[in-house]
């Protein structure tokens, strides 16, 4: 009789551990999927930032070769905005 009680308790503990293991595995899968999405978004944001910086540098170089008051004013406005934290 005592052996059946111990057996039942151990089966209950085993079932609880299996359920916890399944929950943790599903949670890990969800977090991994979220990390992949965030990584893709970060890569896209970095690529966009690099393109904008490249455009700014090209515009600055063009402005030095071909001075224009309008272009100088725009570049100064952009520089002032980027300097503000």
N, C-alpha and C positions, 0 to 999 in steps of 0.2 A: 504494500500500500504506500509506504514511504517512497519507494522507487518510482511509482507512477506519478506522485506529486512532483518529485524532482524532475522527472522526465517532462511533465507538462510545463513546469516553470522554464526549463531549458529550451523547450520548443517555442514558448512565448518570447523568450529573450532572443532566440535566433530569428524569429519572424520580425521582431522589432528592428533588429540589426539589418536584416535584408531590406526592410522598408526604408530605413535611414540611408542605406547604401544607394538604393535606387533614387531617392530624393537628391542626394549629393551629386550623383552622376548627372541627373537632369539639370541640376543647378550649374554644374560645370559646363555642360553643353551650351546652356543659355548664355553664360558669361563669355565663353569662347566665341560664340556667334556675335555677341555685342562688341567684343574686342576687335574682331575682324571688320565689323562695320565702322567702328571708330577709326581704325587704322586706315581704311580706305578713304574716309572723310578727311583725315589729317593729311594724307598724301595729296588729295585733290586740292585742299586748302594751300598746302605748300607749293604745289605747282602753280596755282593762281597767283600767289604772292611773288613767285619768281618771275612770272610773266609781267606782272605789274611793275616790278622793280626794273626789269629789262626795258620795258617801254619807257619808264621814267629816265633811265640812263641814256637811252637812244634819243629821247626828246631833248635832254640836256645837252648832249653832244651836238645835235642838230642846231640847237639854239646858239651854241657857241660859234658854229660856222656861219649861220645865217641869223643874225640878231633880229628879233622882232619884239616890239614893246608888248604886244598882246601875249605872246608866248612867254616872255619873261615874267609878266604879271601872273600868269597861270602857274608857272613853275614856282614862283615865290609863294603863292597861296598854298600850293601843295606842300612845299617845304615847311611852311609855318604850321600847317595842320599836322604833319608827321612829327614835328618837334614837340608839340603839345602832348603831355602824357595822358 
